[in-house]
């Protein structure tokens, strides 16, 4: 065990450290793993693109306001939806004929969930897309993403996620600070394990010099607690719970298989919270009140 850890508890809930951004704390590891994996970063920008591609809708058809000329979708706030949530800012998705998508977010979202930045998704081939994300996401905290990744797969197949970058987070509960994250071959296949990655890993490095490697094992042990194994500075730790939810692939009519059409399960990535409550829902309900 790492010397930075203190104390112990059942089920891998051990460990506190003097700094709330240190990977010596298991809750910090869980939070960063769910915030900074390639899949999590993609989810953070995916919904406006899903709306542009007809894969998702907003709960209220009149708010936010949509304007679409076939090439550019403009999504505009300045209204209150049927549930009473106020939408502000704007989002723009530009479609290109080769399957690329360019997303611009300008303070877009609800009063409690705002996103500003850009994302580019580039079609490599029918089953592979690369993505770059530069995003500031404001909730109870402010998270800043600088990340590049790749996803391969389709509606009827598993998806494989790779990527690396940095995420910083200020305010709110743990995790805070800055993390360097690399996801390697994170495999998601609901036919094998719904709500939990099947295999692969995410490596996290904090500013204190700690390195945590989370290894996904849904193909071996698929469970409600969404367990994964991890190491800290090369030493094995106990299992950690609440690691990630999965994508939920499906087809829409006869449209070609494309990673852009993956229906993502949008989950509340609550720091320090166990993952058994992750919702597995369809695109229409997943889109509700989430920019």
Buried (B, 14 or more C-beta within 10 A) or exposed (E): BBEBBEEEEEEBBBBBBEBBBBBBBBBBBBBBBBBBBBBBBBBBBBBBBBBBBEBBBBBBEEBBBBEEEEEEBBBBBEBEBEEEBBBBBBBBBBBEEEBBBBBBBBBBBBEEBBBBBBBBBBBEEEBBBBBBBBBBBBBEBBBBBBBBBBBBBBBEBBBBBBBBBBBBBEEBBBBBBBBBBBBBEBBBBBEBBBBBBBBBBBBBBBEBEBBBBBBBBBBEEBBEBBBBBBBBBEEEBBBBBBBBBBBBBBEEEEEEBBBBBBBBBBBEBBBBBBBEEBEEBEBEEBBBBBB
